[in-house]
Amino acid sequence: DTGVSQNPRHKITKRGQNVTFRCDPISEHNRLYWYRQTLGQGPEFLTYFQNEAQLEKSRLLSDRFSAERPKGSFSTLEIQRTEQGDSAMYLCASSDGQNYGYTFGSGTRLTVV
Amino acid sequence: SQQGEEDPQALSIQEGENATMNCSYKTSINNLQWYRQNSGRGLVHLILIRSNEREKHSGRLRVTLDTSKKSSSLLITASRAADTASYFCAPRGYSTLTFGKGTMLLVSP
């Protein structure tokens, strides 16, 4: 297992288009998290899955954002009708429980033009 | 909020010197974690200290935790240029991790 994998690494899209990112967590980890990070800021929490159940969603996750984790394995994050303000690094992380650290992927950098 | 606040925001030192970063938080915690982020990359978990621990070591890292003051510190000894990165603390209660703006550490050769 090579850690948390995120695809694509970079995505440039035109405003108004839909985009989808994928995250493959460490296979033994049942918890999966999505964060968004803009320049000079720390990662902001978006949503959390335990197995296939989405247990927590941030208010940052507007109705244009949707995340899924079918079968409790990989996860997808979709942004509909992208806006320039969606430009950011989208980070995925997984963990094995509350008393363990998170393993982060390298992120997907989204640029909306 | 469980979010930690790191101090200083930026720190510039020479190779071989020690670097100390501080973290303050506001709520009760189960543990507190420190992460490193190199420019444009994901975060890397460095160390986790539980609420009943006061000090923990890992290689050149030393973390302290004072739950009465709701504060933690990360000491990097004998710093190297490769330690140049942003460092984040993450106090963990019963919810997911939240992050502050971090401390940006620059280690010059």
Interface residues (C-beta under 8 A of the other chain):
Chain A: V4 Q6 Y33 Y35 G40 Q41 G42 P43 E44 F45 Y48 E56 M89 L91 A93 Q98 N99 Y100 G101 Y102 T103 F104 G105 S106 G107 R109
Chain B: N30 N31 Q33 Y35 G40 R41 G42 L43 V44 H45 L48 R50 F88 R92 Y94 S95 T96 L97 T98 F99 G100 K101 G102
